[in-house]
Amino acid sequence: MVDTLIANASIDDLRSIIRSHLTTSPPDVSASFVDAARGCLRQSLSNKGHPCSKQPALFEMREERGRCYVAATPKLNSLLAYTRSLYGAGMGFDSIDVLTGIVRAATGVRWDAAASLADVLAVVDTDICQAIQSCKEEVVGGHLRDPAAARAGLRKLRLALAECREEVGVWGVEFPFSRGSSNAECFQF
Protein backbone atom coordinates (compact mmCIF):
# COMPACT_ATOMS: atom_id res chain seq x y z
CA MET A 1 0.00 0.00 0.00
CA VAL A 2 2.79 2.43 0.83
CA ASP A 3 4.30 1.92 -2.62
CA THR A 4 0.93 2.84 -4.16
CA LEU A 5 0.94 6.06 -2.12
CA ILE A 6 4.49 6.89 -3.21
CA ALA A 7 3.71 6.18 -6.87
CA ASN A 8 0.58 8.32 -6.91
CA ALA A 9 1.01 11.17 -4.43
CA SER A 10 2.03 14.59 -5.70
CA ILE A 11 5.54 15.80 -4.99
CA ASP A 12 4.15 18.44 -2.61
CA ASP A 13 2.22 15.81 -0.65
CA LEU A 14 5.28 13.57 -0.42
CA ARG A 15 7.40 16.51 0.71
CA SER A 16 4.87 17.32 3.42
CA ILE A 17 4.62 13.70 4.56
CA ILE A 18 8.40 13.33 4.78
CA ARG A 19 8.85 16.61 6.64
CA SER A 20 6.12 15.70 9.11
CA HIS A 21 7.55 12.24 9.65
CA LEU A 22 11.10 13.50 10.16
CA THR A 23 10.15 16.29 12.56
CA THR A 24 8.00 14.04 14.75
CA SER A 25 10.37 11.05 14.82
CA PRO A 26 13.39 10.38 17.03
CA PRO A 27 16.71 11.80 15.75
CA ASP A 28 17.95 8.39 14.59
CA VAL A 29 15.15 8.31 11.99
CA SER A 30 16.42 11.57 10.45
CA ALA A 31 19.98 10.26 10.48
CA SER A 32 18.84 7.06 8.78
CA PHE A 33 16.92 9.07 6.17
CA VAL A 34 19.98 11.20 5.37
CA ASP A 35 22.17 8.09 5.14
CA ALA A 36 19.69 6.54 2.71
CA ALA A 37 19.58 9.76 0.67
CA ARG A 38 23.38 9.88 0.51
CA GLY A 39 23.46 6.27 -0.61
CA CYS A 40 20.96 6.90 -3.41
CA LEU A 41 22.75 10.05 -4.55
CA ARG A 42 26.16 8.32 -4.51
CA GLN A 43 24.66 5.51 -6.57
CA SER A 44 23.26 8.00 -9.08
CA LEU A 45 26.67 9.71 -9.29
CA SER A 46 28.42 6.43 -10.02
CA ASN A 47 25.74 5.29 -12.51
CA LYS A 48 25.51 8.54 -14.45
CA GLY A 49 29.09 9.70 -14.23
CA HIS A 50 29.82 13.32 -13.51
CA PRO A 51 26.64 15.34 -14.14
CA CYS A 52 28.54 18.08 -15.98
CA SER A 53 30.60 15.74 -18.17
CA LYS A 54 28.15 15.51 -21.08
CA GLN A 55 25.96 18.48 -20.36
CA PRO A 56 24.19 20.34 -23.10
CA ALA A 57 24.47 24.09 -23.10
CA LEU A 58 23.35 25.72 -19.87
CA PHE A 59 22.85 29.10 -21.56
CA GLU A 60 21.47 30.04 -24.95
CA MET A 61 20.85 33.09 -27.10
CA ARG A 62 17.22 34.06 -27.49
CA GLU A 63 15.53 36.79 -29.44
CA GLU A 64 12.44 38.66 -28.37
CA ARG A 65 11.03 41.70 -30.17
CA GLY A 66 14.21 42.18 -32.16
CA ARG A 67 16.43 42.11 -29.06
CA CYS A 68 18.91 39.29 -28.42
CA TYR A 69 19.70 38.17 -24.91
CA VAL A 70 21.25 35.23 -23.08
CA ALA A 71 18.95 33.00 -21.04
CA ALA A 72 19.35 29.94 -18.86
CA THR A 73 18.22 26.64 -20.37
CA PRO A 74 16.07 24.11 -18.50
CA LYS A 75 19.23 22.01 -18.06
CA LEU A 76 20.62 24.68 -15.73
CA ASN A 77 17.55 24.49 -13.50
CA SER A 78 17.80 20.70 -13.51
CA LEU A 79 21.48 20.82 -12.49
CA LEU A 80 20.75 23.35 -9.74
CA ALA A 81 18.01 21.11 -8.33
CA TYR A 82 20.40 18.16 -8.41
CA THR A 83 23.07 20.27 -6.69
CA ARG A 84 20.63 21.22 -3.95
CA SER A 85 19.82 17.55 -3.41
CA LEU A 86 23.52 16.84 -3.01
CA TYR A 87 24.36 19.61 -0.56
CA GLY A 88 21.04 19.14 1.22
CA ALA A 89 22.01 15.53 1.91
CA GLY A 90 25.36 16.65 3.29
CA MET A 91 27.33 15.94 0.11
CA GLY A 92 28.74 19.44 -0.27
CA PHE A 93 31.95 18.43 -2.01
CA ASP A 94 30.03 16.49 -4.65
CA SER A 95 27.81 19.54 -5.22
CA ILE A 96 30.90 21.74 -5.63
CA ASP A 97 31.94 19.67 -8.63
CA VAL A 98 28.61 20.41 -10.32
CA LEU A 99 28.71 24.09 -9.38
CA THR A 100 32.23 24.39 -10.79
CA GLY A 101 30.87 23.25 -14.15
CA ILE A 102 28.09 25.84 -13.95
CA VAL A 103 30.58 28.64 -13.12
CA ARG A 104 32.77 27.57 -16.06
CA ALA A 105 29.74 27.61 -18.37
CA ALA A 106 28.80 31.10 -17.16
CA THR A 107 32.34 32.34 -17.73
CA GLY A 108 31.93 32.06 -21.48
CA VAL A 109 28.66 33.99 -21.53
CA ARG A 110 28.08 37.74 -21.71
CA TRP A 111 24.99 39.17 -20.10
CA ASP A 112 23.46 42.53 -19.37
CA ALA A 113 23.48 43.50 -15.69
CA ALA A 114 19.77 44.28 -15.87
CA ALA A 115 18.87 41.01 -17.60
CA SER A 116 17.12 38.11 -15.94
CA LEU A 117 20.28 36.03 -16.32
CA ALA A 118 21.93 38.23 -13.68
CA ASP A 119 19.17 37.11 -11.29
CA VAL A 120 19.77 33.46 -12.19
CA LEU A 121 23.49 33.86 -11.53
CA ALA A 122 22.71 35.46 -8.16
CA VAL A 123 20.83 32.26 -7.29
CA VAL A 124 23.86 30.21 -8.33
CA ASP A 125 25.97 32.42 -6.02
CA THR A 126 23.64 31.53 -3.15
CA ASP A 127 23.92 27.84 -4.06
CA ILE A 128 27.72 28.10 -3.91
CA CYS A 129 27.43 29.58 -0.41
CA GLN A 130 25.08 26.78 0.67
CA ALA A 131 27.37 24.14 -0.83
CA ILE A 132 30.38 25.55 1.06
CA GLN A 133 28.35 25.43 4.29
CA SER A 134 27.48 21.81 3.53
CA CYS A 135 31.19 21.10 2.98
CA LYS A 136 31.98 22.54 6.39
CA GLU A 137 29.33 20.32 7.97
CA GLU A 138 30.64 17.34 6.01
CA VAL A 139 34.12 17.90 7.48
CA VAL A 140 32.92 18.57 11.04
CA GLY A 141 30.47 15.65 10.94
CA GLY A 142 33.19 13.21 9.92
CA HIS A 143 31.52 12.33 6.59
CA LEU A 144 34.40 13.39 4.35
CA ARG A 145 35.36 10.32 2.31
CA ASP A 146 38.44 11.60 0.44
CA PRO A 147 40.12 14.75 1.81
CA ALA A 148 42.58 15.00 -1.11
CA ALA A 149 39.76 14.86 -3.69
CA ALA A 150 37.75 17.37 -1.63
CA ARG A 151 40.66 19.82 -1.57
CA ALA A 152 41.18 19.36 -5.31
CA GLY A 153 37.49 20.03 -5.96
CA LEU A 154 37.61 23.18 -3.84
CA ARG A 155 40.73 24.36 -5.73
CA LYS A 156 38.91 23.81 -9.05
CA LEU A 157 35.96 25.87 -7.83
CA ARG A 158 38.25 28.67 -6.67
CA LEU A 159 40.05 28.65 -10.02
CA ALA A 160 36.78 28.72 -11.98
CA LEU A 161 35.55 31.63 -9.85
CA ALA A 162 38.82 33.54 -10.35
CA GLU A 163 38.66 33.02 -14.12
CA CYS A 164 35.05 34.23 -14.19
CA ARG A 165 35.93 37.29 -12.08
CA GLU A 166 38.77 38.14 -14.46
CA GLU A 167 36.61 37.75 -17.58
CA VAL A 168 33.65 39.81 -16.37
CA GLY A 169 36.05 42.49 -15.17
CA VAL A 170 37.30 42.86 -18.74
CA TRP A 171 33.86 43.59 -20.15
CA GLY A 172 32.62 45.65 -17.22
CA VAL A 173 29.84 43.69 -15.54
CA GLU A 174 29.68 43.05 -11.82
CA PHE A 175 31.08 39.66 -10.78
CA PRO A 176 27.98 37.51 -10.09
CA PHE A 177 29.55 35.10 -7.59
CA SER A 178 31.15 37.43 -5.04
CA ARG A 179 29.62 35.86 -1.91
CA GLY A 180 30.29 32.32 -3.07
CA SER A 181 33.83 33.23 -4.02
CA SER A 182 34.44 34.82 -0.63
CA ASN A 183 33.09 31.73 1.15
CA ALA A 184 35.22 29.41 -1.01
CA GLU A 185 38.37 31.46 -0.33
CA CYS A 186 37.79 31.56 3.43
CA PHE A 187 37.05 27.85 3.80
CA GLN A 188 40.10 25.91 4.98
CA PHE A 189 40.22 22.35 6.28
QUIHUWO-V320850 format. One line per field, one symbol per residue. psi: psi as a letter, one per 30 degrees, with the letter a starting at -180 (. if undefined). burial: + if it has 24 or more other C-alpha atoms within 12 Angstrom, else -. A space follows every 50 residues. Layout:
psi: ???
burial: ???
//
This chain:
psi: eeeeeefflleeeeeeeeeeeefgllefeeeeeeeeeeeeeeeeeeefak ffehklkfklklkkhgkklklklfeeeeeeeeeeeeffggheeeeeeeee eeeeefegkklkfflfeeeefeeeeeeeeeeeeeeeeeeefggjejeeee eeeeeeeeeeeeeeeeefeeggkkkfheeeeeeeefjk.
burial: ---------------------------------+---+--++--+----+ ++----+++----------+++---+--++-+++++++++++++++++++ +++++++-+++-----++-+++++++++++++++++-++----------+ +-++-+++-++++++-++------+++++++-+++-+--
//
